[in-house]
Amino acid sequence: MSAYTGAYEAIDQIVSRGNDADEALRQVVALLYDRIDQCSWVGISFVEEDKLMLGPALGEQNAEPTAIPISYENNVVAELGVLAGELGTEDRAFLERVGVLISPYCLVGWDTGGEAWSP
């Protein structure tokens, strides 16, 4: 059994509840932050005009995170960033599965009109 089975099921429940996109993604970020060993930062960045714009994030980003592209219908729409200890194959596979689950929530036009993302 995977160390992430319970976390994956919890994320599936979050996205199945029908919450609005920003609330669901905030909850996913918080859950990942709590469940990934040695995690010091988790964030989701959205593709806006060919640039990545940071959305919901938690923790302290003091180094370059591991980036997992999030695709929807073969288009990269966002990136899941995780700053933790050494991420192995199982960790990356879990994060990629999370990316598939949350991809529809990353389609919202995250145009904040120049305002910073608010937690």
Biopython code that builds the backbone (N, CA, C, O; Angstrom):
import numpy as np
from Bio.PDB.StructureBuilder import StructureBuilder

atoms = [
    (1, "MET", "N", (0.842, -1.186, 0.000)),
    (1, "MET", "CA", (0.000, 0.000, 0.000)),
    (1, "MET", "C", (0.886, 1.248, 0.000)),
    (1, "MET", "O", (1.893, 1.304, 0.706)),
    (2, "SER", "N", (0.511, 2.214, -0.775)),
    (2, "SER", "CA", (1.269, 3.446, -0.890)),
    (2, "SER", "C", (1.156, 4.285, 0.374)),
    (2, "SER", "O", (0.125, 4.298, 1.046)),
    (3, "ALA", "N", (2.248, 4.986, 0.681)),
    (3, "ALA", "CA", (2.232, 5.902, 1.827)),
    (3, "ALA", "C", (1.253, 7.051, 1.595)),
    (3, "ALA", "O", (0.865, 7.738, 2.540)),
    (4, "TYR", "N", (0.857, 7.261, 0.347)),
    (4, "TYR", "CA", (-0.007, 8.392, 0.003)),
    (4, "TYR", "C", (-1.461, 8.005, -0.234)),
    (4, "TYR", "O", (-2.252, 8.850, -0.654)),
    (5, "THR", "N", (-1.837, 6.756, 0.021)),
    (5, "THR", "CA", (-3.203, 6.321, -0.248)),
    (5, "THR", "C", (-4.222, 7.214, 0.453)),
    (5, "THR", "O", (-5.153, 7.696, -0.192)),
    (6, "GLY", "N", (-4.075, 7.439, 1.722)),
    (6, "GLY", "CA", (-5.026, 8.279, 2.459)),
    (6, "GLY", "C", (-5.040, 9.707, 1.962)),
    (6, "GLY", "O", (-6.100, 10.330, 1.899)),
    (7, "ALA", "N", (-3.880, 10.238, 1.608)),
    (7, "ALA", "CA", (-3.802, 11.616, 1.104)),
    (7, "ALA", "C", (-4.497, 11.730, -0.241)),
    (7, "ALA", "O", (-5.222, 12.695, -0.486)),
    (8, "TYR", "N", (-4.282, 10.756, -1.114)),
    (8, "TYR", "CA", (-4.918, 10.798, -2.438)),
    (8, "TYR", "C", (-6.441, 10.740, -2.292)),
    (8, "TYR", "O", (-7.159, 11.475, -2.968)),
    (9, "GLU", "N", (-6.928, 9.870, -1.414)),
    (9, "GLU", "CA", (-8.363, 9.759, -1.187)),
    (9, "GLU", "C", (-8.925, 11.059, -0.616)),
    (9, "GLU", "O", (-10.024, 11.471, -0.989)),
    (10, "ALA", "N", (-8.187, 11.709, 0.280)),
    (10, "ALA", "CA", (-8.636, 12.981, 0.853)),
    (10, "ALA", "C", (-8.708, 14.069, -0.223)),
    (10, "ALA", "O", (-9.641, 14.873, -0.229)),
    (11, "ILE", "N", (-7.732, 14.096, -1.127)),
    (11, "ILE", "CA", (-7.752, 15.082, -2.213)),
    (11, "ILE", "C", (-8.910, 14.789, -3.158)),
    (11, "ILE", "O", (-9.577, 15.713, -3.624)),
    (12, "ASP", "N", (-9.152, 13.528, -3.444)),
    (12, "ASP", "CA", (-10.290, 13.150, -4.282)),
    (12, "ASP", "C", (-11.594, 13.637, -3.658)),
    (12, "ASP", "O", (-12.482, 14.108, -4.369)),
    (13, "GLN", "N", (-11.717, 13.530, -2.348)),
    (13, "GLN", "CA", (-12.916, 14.018, -1.659)),
    (13, "GLN", "C", (-13.025, 15.537, -1.753)),
    (13, "GLN", "O", (-14.121, 16.067, -1.941)),
    (14, "ILE", "N", (-11.910, 16.237, -1.626)),
    (14, "ILE", "CA", (-11.915, 17.700, -1.722)),
    (14, "ILE", "C", (-12.459, 18.131, -3.083)),
    (14, "ILE", "O", (-13.335, 18.993, -3.160)),
    (15, "VAL", "N", (-11.943, 17.534, -4.151)),
    (15, "VAL", "CA", (-12.375, 17.956, -5.487)),
    (15, "VAL", "C", (-13.756, 17.429, -5.839)),
    (15, "VAL", "O", (-14.399, 17.960, -6.744)),
    (16, "SER", "N", (-14.228, 16.399, -5.151)),
    (16, "SER", "CA", (-15.559, 15.849, -5.416)),
    (16, "SER", "C", (-16.664, 16.609, -4.684)),
    (16, "SER", "O", (-17.842, 16.428, -4.995)),
    (17, "ARG", "N", (-16.311, 17.440, -3.736)),
    (17, "ARG", "CA", (-17.302, 18.179, -2.946)),
    (17, "ARG", "C", (-17.993, 19.286, -3.712)),
    (17, "ARG", "O", (-19.066, 19.743, -3.318)),
    (18, "GLY", "N", (-17.390, 19.719, -4.800)),
    (18, "GLY", "CA", (-17.988, 20.803, -5.567)),
    (18, "GLY", "C", (-17.663, 22.185, -5.027)),
    (18, "GLY", "O", (-18.367, 23.150, -5.325)),
    (19, "ASN", "N", (-16.599, 22.289, -4.232)),
    (19, "ASN", "CA", (-16.162, 23.609, -3.750)),
    (19, "ASN", "C", (-15.772, 24.478, -4.936)),
    (19, "ASN", "O", (-15.500, 23.969, -6.023)),
    (20, "ASP", "N", (-15.745, 25.793, -4.723)),
    (20, "ASP", "CA", (-15.244, 26.624, -5.809)),
    (20, "ASP", "C", (-13.755, 26.341, -5.975)),
    (20, "ASP", "O", (-13.107, 25.815, -5.070)),
    (21, "ALA", "N", (-13.228, 26.694, -7.132)),
    (21, "ALA", "CA", (-11.874, 26.296, -7.502)),
    (21, "ALA", "C", (-10.829, 26.790, -6.517)),
    (21, "ALA", "O", (-9.973, 26.011, -6.096)),
    (22, "ASP", "N", (-10.871, 28.070, -6.133)),
    (22, "ASP", "CA", (-9.805, 28.563, -5.265)),
    (22, "ASP", "C", (-9.849, 27.919, -3.891)),
    (22, "ASP", "O", (-8.797, 27.662, -3.305)),
    (23, "GLU", "N", (-11.033, 27.649, -3.360)),
    (23, "GLU", "CA", (-11.118, 26.990, -2.054)),
    (23, "GLU", "C", (-10.614, 25.549, -2.139)),
    (23, "GLU", "O", (-9.888, 25.091, -1.256)),
    (24, "ALA", "N", (-10.995, 24.841, -3.188)),
    (24, "ALA", "CA", (-10.533, 23.452, -3.356)),
    (24, "ALA", "C", (-9.015, 23.412, -3.466)),
    (24, "ALA", "O", (-8.372, 22.567, -2.844)),
    (25, "LEU", "N", (-8.433, 24.318, -4.254)),
    (25, "LEU", "CA", (-6.982, 24.311, -4.426)),
    (25, "LEU", "C", (-6.253, 24.708, -3.142)),
    (25, "LEU", "O", (-5.184, 24.172, -2.850)),
    (26, "ARG", "N", (-6.808, 25.626, -2.384)),
    (26, "ARG", "CA", (-6.205, 25.974, -1.083)),
    (26, "ARG", "C", (-6.186, 24.753, -0.172)),
    (26, "ARG", "O", (-5.190, 24.493, 0.503)),
    (27, "GLN", "N", (-7.289, 24.002, -0.154)),
    (27, "GLN", "CA", (-7.365, 22.805, 0.686)),
    (27, "GLN", "C", (-6.370, 21.744, 0.226)),
    (27, "GLN", "O", (-5.752, 21.073, 1.052)),
    (28, "VAL", "N", (-6.214, 21.591, -1.081)),
    (28, "VAL", "CA", (-5.253, 20.620, -1.608)),
    (28, "VAL", "C", (-3.835, 21.017, -1.212)),
    (28, "VAL", "O", (-3.053, 20.170, -0.780)),
    (29, "VAL", "N", (-3.499, 22.294, -1.356)),
    (29, "VAL", "CA", (-2.167, 22.774, -0.975)),
    (29, "VAL", "C", (-1.918, 22.487, 0.507)),
    (29, "VAL", "O", (-0.846, 22.002, 0.868)),
    (30, "ALA", "N", (-2.887, 22.779, 1.361)),
    (30, "ALA", "CA", (-2.733, 22.549, 2.800)),
    (30, "ALA", "C", (-2.546, 21.065, 3.107)),
    (30, "ALA", "O", (-1.714, 20.700, 3.938)),
    (31, "LEU", "N", (-3.310, 20.220, 2.446)),
    (31, "LEU", "CA", (-3.187, 18.787, 2.680)),
    (31, "LEU", "C", (-1.818, 18.277, 2.243)),
    (31, "LEU", "O", (-1.188, 17.498, 2.958)),
    (32, "LEU", "N", (-1.356, 18.711, 1.077)),
    (32, "LEU", "CA", (-0.031, 18.281, 0.619)),
    (32, "LEU", "C", (1.057, 18.758, 1.565)),
    (32, "LEU", "O", (1.986, 18.012, 1.874)),
    (33, "TYR", "N", (0.946, 19.984, 2.021)),
    (33, "TYR", "CA", (1.932, 20.545, 2.950)),
    (33, "TYR", "C", (2.024, 19.693, 4.220)),
    (33, "TYR", "O", (3.110, 19.463, 4.752)),
    (34, "ASP", "N", (0.870, 19.235, 4.690)),
    (34, "ASP", "CA", (0.831, 18.426, 5.918)),
    (34, "ASP", "C", (1.282, 16.986, 5.703)),
    (34, "ASP", "O", (1.835, 16.376, 6.619)),
    (35, "ARG", "N", (1.059, 16.432, 4.520)),
    (35, "ARG", "CA", (1.264, 14.999, 4.312)),
    (35, "ARG", "C", (2.603, 14.609, 3.703)),
    (35, "ARG", "O", (3.011, 13.454, 3.825)),
    (36, "ILE", "N", (3.298, 15.531, 3.053)),
    (36, "ILE", "CA", (4.566, 15.169, 2.423)),
    (36, "ILE", "C", (5.692, 15.330, 3.441)),
    (36, "ILE", "O", (5.856, 16.397, 4.032)),
    (37, "ASP", "N", (6.461, 14.268, 3.641)),
    (37, "ASP", "CA", (7.564, 14.294, 4.604)),
    (37, "ASP", "C", (8.550, 15.408, 4.271)),
    (37, "ASP", "O", (8.886, 15.623, 3.106)),
    (38, "GLN", "N", (9.001, 16.097, 5.277)),
    (38, "GLN", "CA", (10.012, 17.148, 5.183)),
    (38, "GLN", "C", (9.603, 18.282, 4.241)),
    (38, "GLN", "O", (10.460, 18.959, 3.673)),
    (39, "CYS", "N", (8.309, 18.487, 4.079)),
    (39, "CYS", "CA", (7.821, 19.527, 3.176)),
    (39, "CYS", "C", (7.938, 20.890, 3.851)),
    (39, "CYS", "O", (7.506, 21.072, 4.989)),
    (40, "SER", "N", (8.530, 21.845, 3.131)),
    (40, "SER", "CA", (8.621, 23.205, 3.670)),
    (40, "SER", "C", (7.833, 24.207, 2.825)),
    (40, "SER", "O", (7.637, 25.348, 3.243)),
    (41, "TRP", "N", (7.375, 23.783, 1.627)),
    (41, "TRP", "CA", (6.591, 24.689, 0.772)),
    (41, "TRP", "C", (5.831, 23.886, -0.276)),
    (41, "TRP", "O", (6.344, 22.915, -0.830)),
    (42, "VAL", "N", (4.600, 24.309, -0.534)),
    (42, "VAL", "CA", (3.785, 23.768, -1.622)),
    (42, "VAL", "C", (3.082, 24.950, -2.264)),
    (42, "VAL", "O", (2.576, 25.829, -1.566)),
    (43, "GLY", "N", (3.047, 24.977, -3.584)),
    (43, "GLY", "CA", (2.334, 26.042, -4.277)),
    (43, "GLY", "C", (1.856, 25.585, -5.637)),
    (43, "GLY", "O", (2.400, 24.656, -6.233)),
    (44, "ILE", "N", (0.823, 26.263, -6.112)),
    (44, "ILE", "CA", (0.312, 26.014, -7.452)),
    (44, "ILE", "C", (0.448, 27.310, -8.231)),
    (44, "ILE", "O", (-0.038, 28.358, -7.807)),
    (45, "SER", "N", (1.108, 27.226, -9.361)),
    (45, "SER", "CA", (1.263, 28.374, -10.249)),
    (45, "SER", "C", (0.428, 28.126, -11.495)),
    (45, "SER", "O", (0.377, 27.007, -12.005)),
    (46, "PHE", "N", (-0.224, 29.175, -11.981)),
    (46, "PHE", "CA", (-1.115, 29.067, -13.124)),
    (46, "PHE", "C", (-0.485, 29.710, -14.347)),
    (46, "PHE", "O", (0.199, 30.727, -14.239)),
    (47, "VAL", "N", (-0.718, 29.114, -15.510)),
    (47, "VAL", "CA", (-0.219, 29.668, -16.756)),
    (47, "VAL", "C", (-1.117, 30.848, -17.136)),
    (47, "VAL", "O", (-2.319, 30.689, -17.346)),
    (48, "GLU", "N", (-0.518, 32.012, -17.217)),
    (48, "GLU", "CA", (-1.211, 33.229, -17.642)),
    (48, "GLU", "C", (-0.335, 33.919, -18.670)),
    (48, "GLU", "O", (0.775, 34.359, -18.370)),
    (49, "GLU", "N", (-0.852, 34.006, -19.886)),
    (49, "GLU", "CA", (-0.113, 34.664, -20.961)),
    (49, "GLU", "C", (1.316, 34.128, -21.064)),
    (49, "GLU", "O", (2.271, 34.904, -21.106)),
    (50, "ASP", "N", (1.457, 32.823, -21.105)),
    (50, "ASP", "CA", (2.743, 32.136, -21.255)),
    (50, "ASP", "C", (3.707, 32.342, -20.092)),
    (50, "ASP", "O", (4.902, 32.083, -20.235)),
    (51, "LYS", "N", (3.215, 32.800, -18.945)),
    (51, "LYS", "CA", (4.036, 32.931, -17.732)),
    (51, "LYS", "C", (3.346, 32.180, -16.609)),
    (51, "LYS", "O", (2.133, 31.974, -16.633)),
    (52, "LEU", "N", (4.133, 31.776, -15.626)),
    (52, "LEU", "CA", (3.562, 31.152, -14.435)),
    (52, "LEU", "C", (3.332, 32.212, -13.371)),
    (52, "LEU", "O", (4.235, 32.975, -13.030)),
    (53, "MET", "N", (2.103, 32.248, -12.848)),
    (53, "MET", "CA", (1.745, 33.186, -11.788)),
    (53, "MET", "C", (1.369, 32.376, -10.553)),
    (53, "MET", "O", (0.477, 31.529, -10.606)),
    (54, "LEU", "N", (2.053, 32.640, -9.443)),
    (54, "LEU", "CA", (1.817, 31.876, -8.217)),
    (54, "LEU", "C", (0.416, 32.121, -7.690)),
    (54, "LEU", "O", (-0.039, 33.259, -7.571)),
    (55, "GLY", "N", (-0.247, 31.034, -7.380)),
    (55, "GLY", "CA", (-1.570, 31.064, -6.769)),
    (55, "GLY", "C", (-1.463, 30.653, -5.314)),
    (55, "GLY", "O", (-0.628, 31.181, -4.580)),
    (56, "PRO", "N", (-2.299, 29.717, -4.887)),
    (56, "PRO", "CA", (-2.269, 29.310, -3.483)),
    (56, "PRO", "C", (-0.944, 28.629, -3.134)),
    (56, "PRO", "O", (-0.443, 27.796, -3.889)),
    (57, "ALA", "N", (-0.395, 28.992, -1.997)),
    (57, "ALA", "CA", (0.885, 28.431, -1.550)),
    (57, "ALA", "C", (0.900, 28.415, -0.028)),
    (57, "ALA", "O", (0.179, 29.171, 0.623)),
    (58, "LEU", "N", (1.722, 27.553, 0.519)),
    (58, "LEU", "CA", (1.848, 27.432, 1.963)),
    (58, "LEU", "C", (3.283, 27.059, 2.303)),
    (58, "LEU", "O", (3.878, 26.195, 1.659)),
    (59, "GLY", "N", (3.831, 27.708, 3.311)),
    (59, "GLY", "CA", (5.174, 27.411, 3.763)),
    (59, "GLY", "C", (6.167, 28.460, 3.312)),
    (59, "GLY", "O", (5.795, 29.555, 2.889)),
    (60, "GLU", "N", (7.442, 28.102, 3.410)),
    (60, "GLU", "CA", (8.530, 29.016, 3.070)),
    (60, "GLU", "C", (9.305, 28.469, 1.882)),
    (60, "GLU", "O", (9.868, 27.376, 1.942)),
    (61, "GLN", "N", (9.326, 29.236, 0.810)),
    (61, "GLN", "CA", (10.047, 28.827, -0.394)),
    (61, "GLN", "C", (11.431, 29.464, -0.359)),
    (61, "GLN", "O", (11.597, 30.633, -0.707)),
    (62, "ASN", "N", (12.416, 28.687, 0.062)),
    (62, "ASN", "CA", (13.781, 29.202, 0.181)),
    (62, "ASN", "C", (14.745, 28.526, -0.782)),
    (62, "ASN", "O", (15.961, 28.680, -0.674)),
    (63, "ALA", "N", (14.187, 27.776, -1.724)),
    (63, "ALA", "CA", (14.986, 27.103, -2.752)),
    (63, "ALA", "C", (14.060, 26.815, -3.929)),
    (63, "ALA", "O", (12.860, 27.078, -3.865)),
    (64, "GLU", "N", (14.619, 26.281, -4.986)),
    (64, "GLU", "CA", (13.826, 25.944, -6.165)),
    (64, "GLU", "C", (13.036, 24.658, -5.898)),
    (64, "GLU", "O", (13.630, 23.627, -5.584)),
    (65, "PRO", "N", (11.712, 24.708, -6.017)),
    (65, "PRO", "CA", (10.911, 23.511, -5.750)),
    (65, "PRO", "C", (10.943, 22.520, -6.911)),
    (65, "PRO", "O", (11.312, 22.865, -8.034)),
    (66, "THR", "N", (10.556, 21.306, -6.620)),
    (66, "THR", "CA", (10.296, 20.326, -7.664)),
    (66, "THR", "C", (9.009, 20.743, -8.348)),
    (66, "THR", "O", (8.011, 21.004, -7.677)),
    (67, "ALA", "N", (9.011, 20.809, -9.651)),
    (67, "ALA", "CA", (7.854, 21.272, -10.407)),
    (67, "ALA", "C", (7.198, 20.114, -11.143)),
    (67, "ALA", "O", (7.860, 19.367, -11.863)),
    (68, "ILE", "N", (5.899, 19.973, -10.958)),
    (68, "ILE", "CA", (5.106, 18.956, -11.637)),
    (68, "ILE", "C", (4.121, 19.682, -12.549)),
    (68, "ILE", "O", (3.223, 20.366, -12.058)),
    (69, "PRO", "N", (4.269, 19.548, -13.857)),
    (69, "PRO", "CA", (3.323, 20.213, -14.767)),
    (69, "PRO", "C", (1.923, 19.640, -14.603)),
    (69, "PRO", "O", (1.756, 18.438, -14.395)),
    (70, "ILE", "N", (0.924, 20.499, -14.696)),
    (70, "ILE", "CA", (-0.476, 20.094, -14.625)),
    (70, "ILE", "C", (-1.083, 20.369, -15.997)),
    (70, "ILE", "O", (-1.112, 21.509, -16.462)),
    (71, "SER", "N", (-1.561, 19.313, -16.631)),
    (71, "SER", "CA", (-2.113, 19.437, -17.980)),
    (71, "SER", "C", (-3.599, 19.145, -17.994)),
    (71, "SER", "O", (-4.109, 18.350, -17.205)),
    (72, "TYR", "N", (-4.275, 19.809, -18.912)),
    (72, "TYR", "CA", (-5.684, 19.546, -19.166)),
    (72, "TYR", "C", (-5.843, 19.488, -20.676)),
    (72, "TYR", "O", (-5.522, 20.442, -21.383)),
    (73, "GLU", "N", (-6.340, 18.363, -21.159)),
    (73, "GLU", "CA", (-6.498, 18.147, -22.599)),
    (73, "GLU", "C", (-5.218, 18.481, -23.360)),
    (73, "GLU", "O", (-5.236, 19.204, -24.356)),
    (74, "ASN", "N", (-4.114, 17.937, -22.868)),
    (74, "ASN", "CA", (-2.785, 18.063, -23.484)),
    (74, "ASN", "C", (-2.222, 19.485, -23.488)),
    (74, "ASN", "O", (-1.282, 19.766, -24.231)),
    (75, "ASN", "N", (-2.767, 20.369, -22.687)),
    (75, "ASN", "CA", (-2.231, 21.718, -22.542)),
    (75, "ASN", "C", (-1.802, 21.925, -21.097)),
    (75, "ASN", "O", (-2.565, 21.655, -20.170)),
    (76, "VAL", "N", (-0.584, 22.404, -20.912)),
    (76, "VAL", "CA", (-0.131, 22.706, -19.551)),
    (76, "VAL", "C", (-0.860, 23.953, -19.093)),
    (76, "VAL", "O", (-0.752, 25.012, -19.711)),
    (77, "VAL", "N", (-1.614, 23.819, -17.990)),
    (77, "VAL", "CA", (-2.416, 24.921, -17.474)),
    (77, "VAL", "C", (-1.889, 25.453, -16.145)),
    (77, "VAL", "O", (-2.254, 26.547, -15.715)),
    (78, "ALA", "N", (-1.024, 24.666, -15.500)),
    (78, "ALA", "CA", (-0.514, 25.064, -14.186)),
    (78, "ALA", "C", (0.707, 24.211, -13.851)),
    (78, "ALA", "O", (1.126, 23.345, -14.620)),
    (79, "GLU", "N", (1.253, 24.490, -12.682)),
    (79, "GLU", "CA", (2.404, 23.737, -12.191)),
    (79, "GLU", "C", (2.260, 23.581, -10.687)),
    (79, "GLU", "O", (1.974, 24.545, -9.977)),
    (80, "LEU", "N", (2.457, 22.372, -10.210)),
    (80, "LEU", "CA", (2.448, 22.078, -8.787)),
    (80, "LEU", "C", (3.889, 22.076, -8.318)),
    (80, "LEU", "O", (4.694, 21.273, -8.790)),
    (81, "GLY", "N", (4.222, 22.956, -7.404)),
    (81, "GLY", "CA", (5.579, 23.039, -6.888)),
    (81, "GLY", "C", (5.645, 22.522, -5.467)),
    (81, "GLY", "O", (4.792, 22.846, -4.640)),
    (82, "VAL", "N", (6.665, 21.712, -5.182)),
    (82, "VAL", "CA", (6.839, 21.139, -3.845)),
    (82, "VAL", "C", (8.304, 21.269, -3.467)),
    (82, "VAL", "O", (9.199, 20.889, -4.222)),
    (83, "LEU", "N", (8.524, 21.812, -2.286)),
    (83, "LEU", "CA", (9.868, 21.913, -1.733)),
    (83, "LEU", "C", (9.914, 20.993, -0.518)),
    (83, "LEU", "O", (9.330, 21.284, 0.526)),
    (84, "ALA", "N", (10.613, 19.888, -0.678)),
    (84, "ALA", "CA", (10.697, 18.876, 0.379)),
    (84, "ALA", "C", (12.058, 18.212, 0.272)),
    (84, "ALA", "O", (12.884, 18.584, -0.561)),
    (85, "GLY", "N", (12.275, 17.234, 1.120)),
    (85, "GLY", "CA", (13.512, 16.464, 1.016)),
    (85, "GLY", "C", (13.578, 15.801, -0.347)),
    (85, "GLY", "O", (12.859, 16.200, -1.263)),
    (86, "GLU", "N", (14.403, 14.825, -0.492)),
    (86, "GLU", "CA", (14.548, 14.128, -1.765)),
    (86, "GLU", "C", (13.230, 13.457, -2.148)),
    (86, "GLU", "O", (12.742, 12.587, -1.427)),
    (87, "LEU", "N", (12.652, 13.862, -3.288)),
    (87, "LEU", "CA", (11.420, 13.250, -3.761)),
    (87, "LEU", "C", (11.770, 12.068, -4.656)),
    (87, "LEU", "O", (12.483, 12.207, -5.649)),
    (88, "GLY", "N", (11.259, 10.918, -4.286)),
    (88, "GLY", "CA", (11.531, 9.707, -5.049)),
    (88, "GLY", "C", (10.468, 9.442, -6.097)),
    (88, "GLY", "O", (9.588, 10.270, -6.333)),
    (89, "THR", "N", (10.556, 8.297, -6.711)),
    (89, "THR", "CA", (9.639, 7.907, -7.780)),
    (89, "THR", "C", (8.201, 7.854, -7.280)),
    (89, "THR", "O", (7.291, 8.330, -7.959)),
    (90, "GLU", "N", (7.988, 7.278, -6.093)),
    (90, "GLU", "CA", (6.636, 7.191, -5.542)),
    (90, "GLU", "C", (6.080, 8.581, -5.253)),
    (90, "GLU", "O", (4.902, 8.842, -5.498)),
    (91, "ASP", "N", (6.916, 9.470, -4.738)),
    (91, "ASP", "CA", (6.480, 10.845, -4.449)),
    (91, "ASP", "C", (6.035, 11.544, -5.734)),
    (91, "ASP", "O", (4.967, 12.154, -5.782)),
    (92, "ARG", "N", (6.860, 11.447, -6.765)),
    (92, "ARG", "CA", (6.543, 12.108, -8.042)),
    (92, "ARG", "C", (5.276, 11.514, -8.668)),
    (92, "ARG", "O", (4.446, 12.246, -9.206)),
    (93, "ALA", "N", (5.131, 10.193, -8.595)),
    (93, "ALA", "CA", (3.938, 9.545, -9.150)),
    (93, "ALA", "C", (2.688, 10.034, -8.427)),
    (93, "ALA", "O", (1.662, 10.294, -9.056)),
    (94, "PHE", "N", (2.779, 10.159, -7.105)),
    (94, "PHE", "CA", (1.654, 10.683, -6.326)),
    (94, "PHE", "C", (1.319, 12.108, -6.749)),
    (94, "PHE", "O", (0.153, 12.427, -6.978)),
    (95, "LEU", "N", (2.326, 12.962, -6.852)),
    (95, "LEU", "CA", (2.089, 14.359, -7.226)),
    (95, "LEU", "C", (1.524, 14.471, -8.644)),
    (95, "LEU", "O", (0.697, 15.343, -8.911)),
    (96, "GLU", "N", (1.956, 13.609, -9.538)),
    (96, "GLU", "CA", (1.409, 13.605, -10.896)),
    (96, "GLU", "C", (-0.063, 13.205, -10.884)),
    (96, "GLU", "O", (-0.865, 13.770, -11.627)),
    (97, "ARG", "N", (-0.426, 12.232, -10.044)),
    (97, "ARG", "CA", (-1.835, 11.830, -9.914)),
    (97, "ARG", "C", (-2.658, 12.966, -9.328)),
    (97, "ARG", "O", (-3.795, 13.188, -9.743)),
    (98, "VAL", "N", (-2.094, 13.683, -8.371)),
    (98, "VAL", "CA", (-2.780, 14.845, -7.804)),
    (98, "VAL", "C", (-3.004, 15.890, -8.899)),
    (98, "VAL", "O", (-4.077, 16.488, -8.979)),
    (99, "GLY", "N", (-1.998, 16.105, -9.736)),
    (99, "GLY", "CA", (-2.128, 17.058, -10.833)),
    (99, "GLY", "C", (-3.292, 16.732, -11.754)),
    (99, "GLY", "O", (-4.001, 17.629, -12.209)),
    (100, "VAL", "N", (-3.489, 15.449, -12.027)),
    (100, "VAL", "CA", (-4.622, 15.034, -12.868)),
    (100, "VAL", "C", (-5.940, 15.364, -12.169)),
    (100, "VAL", "O", (-6.871, 15.865, -12.799)),
    (101, "LEU", "N", (-6.018, 15.084, -10.875)),
    (101, "LEU", "CA", (-7.254, 15.357, -10.128)),
    (101, "LEU", "C", (-7.603, 16.846, -10.094)),
    (101, "LEU", "O", (-8.770, 17.215, -10.222)),
    (102, "ILE", "N", (-6.606, 17.689, -9.924)),
    (102, "ILE", "CA", (-6.893, 19.116, -9.749)),
    (102, "ILE", "C", (-6.874, 19.898, -11.054)),
    (102, "ILE", "O", (-7.191, 21.088, -11.059)),
    (103, "SER", "N", (-6.512, 19.260, -12.158)),
    (103, "SER", "CA", (-6.374, 20.000, -13.419)),
    (103, "SER", "C", (-7.626, 20.779, -13.821)),
    (103, "SER", "O", (-7.485, 21.911, -14.284)),
    (104, "PRO", "N", (-8.842, 20.245, -13.674)),
    (104, "PRO", "CA", (-10.002, 21.058, -14.056)),
    (104, "PRO", "C", (-10.143, 22.328, -13.207)),
    (104, "PRO", "O", (-10.698, 23.324, -13.671)),
    (105, "TYR", "N", (-9.647, 22.296, -11.983)),
    (105, "TYR", "CA", (-9.732, 23.456, -11.106)),
    (105, "TYR", "C", (-8.699, 24.526, -11.466)),
    (105, "TYR", "O", (-8.783, 25.663, -11.001)),
    (106, "CYS", "N", (-7.741, 24.154, -12.284)),
    (106, "CYS", "CA", (-6.693, 25.091, -12.688)),
    (106, "CYS", "C", (-7.041, 25.822, -13.983)),
    (106, "CYS", "O", (-6.228, 26.588, -14.499)),
    (107, "LEU", "N", (-8.230, 25.592, -14.505)),
    (107, "LEU", "CA", (-8.644, 26.210, -15.758)),
    (107, "LEU", "C", (-9.272, 27.580, -15.561)),
    (107, "LEU", "O", (-9.395, 28.345, -16.517)),
    (108, "VAL", "N", (-9.662, 27.892, -14.365)),
    (108, "VAL", "CA", (-10.309, 29.159, -14.080)),
    (108, "VAL", "C", (-9.381, 30.288, -14.482)),
    (108, "VAL", "O", (-8.168, 30.185, -14.299)),
    (109, "GLY", "N", (-9.918, 31.342, -15.017)),
    (109, "GLY", "CA", (-9.095, 32.495, -15.374)),
    (109, "GLY", "C", (-8.579, 33.163, -14.115)),
    (109, "GLY", "O", (-9.295, 33.942, -13.487)),
    (110, "TRP", "N", (-7.369, 32.873, -13.747)),
    (110, "TRP", "CA", (-6.814, 33.362, -12.493)),
    (110, "TRP", "C", (-6.291, 34.780, -12.626)),
    (110, "TRP", "O", (-5.324, 35.155, -11.964)),
    (111, "ASP", "N", (-6.922, 35.562, -13.473)),
    (111, "ASP", "CA", (-6.499, 36.945, -13.656)),
    (111, "ASP", "C", (-6.946, 37.748, -12.445)),
    (111, "ASP", "O", (-8.139, 37.980, -12.247)),
    (112, "THR", "N", (-6.011, 38.157, -11.663)),
    (112, "THR", "CA", (-6.320, 38.916, -10.439)),
    (112, "THR", "C", (-6.246, 40.414, -10.685)),
    (112, "THR", "O", (-6.282, 41.204, -9.742)),
    (113, "GLY", "N", (-6.144, 40.803, -11.936)),
    (113, "GLY", "CA", (-6.105, 42.226, -12.249)),
    (113, "GLY", "C", (-4.903, 42.925, -11.656)),
    (113, "GLY", "O", (-4.986, 44.098, -11.292)),
    (114, "GLY", "N", (-3.797, 42.232, -11.554)),
    (114, "GLY", "CA", (-2.587, 42.820, -11.010)),
    (114, "GLY", "C", (-2.476, 42.741, -9.495)),
    (114, "GLY", "O", (-1.445, 43.100, -8.925)),
    (115, "GLU", "N", (-3.537, 42.271, -8.842)),
    (115, "GLU", "CA", (-3.525, 42.120, -7.384)),
    (115, "GLU", "C", (-2.870, 40.792, -7.019)),
    (115, "GLU", "O", (-3.007, 39.807, -7.745)),
    (116, "ALA", "N", (-2.165, 40.768, -5.902)),
    (116, "ALA", "CA", (-1.546, 39.519, -5.429)),
    (116, "ALA", "C", (-2.619, 38.521, -5.059)),
    (116, "ALA", "O", (-3.713, 38.896, -4.637)),
    (117, "TRP", "N", (-2.301, 37.239, -5.220)),
    (117, "TRP", "CA", (-3.217, 36.178, -4.820)),
    (117, "TRP", "C", (-3.454, 36.307, -3.332)),
    (117, "TRP", "O", (-2.504, 36.416, -2.557)),
    (118, "SER", "N", (-4.728, 36.296, -2.921)),
    (118, "SER", "CA", (-5.013, 36.432, -1.486)),
    (118, "SER", "C", (-5.356, 35.083, -0.900)),
    (118, "SER", "O", (-6.137, 34.332, -1.485)),
    (119, "PRO", "N", (-4.780, 34.761, 0.253)),
    (119, "PRO", "CA", (-5.023, 33.466, 0.889)),
    (119, "PRO", "C", (-6.421, 33.316, 1.446)),
    (119, "PRO", "O", (-6.754, 32.272, 2.007)),
]
sb = StructureBuilder()
sb.init_structure("model")
sb.init_model(0)
sb.init_chain("A")
sb.init_seg("    ")
for serial, (resi, resn, name, xyz) in enumerate(atoms, 1):
    if name == "N":
        sb.init_residue(resn, " ", resi, " ")
    sb.init_atom(name, np.array(xyz, "f"), 0.0, 1.0, " ", f" {name:<3s}", serial, name[0])
structure = sb.get_structure()
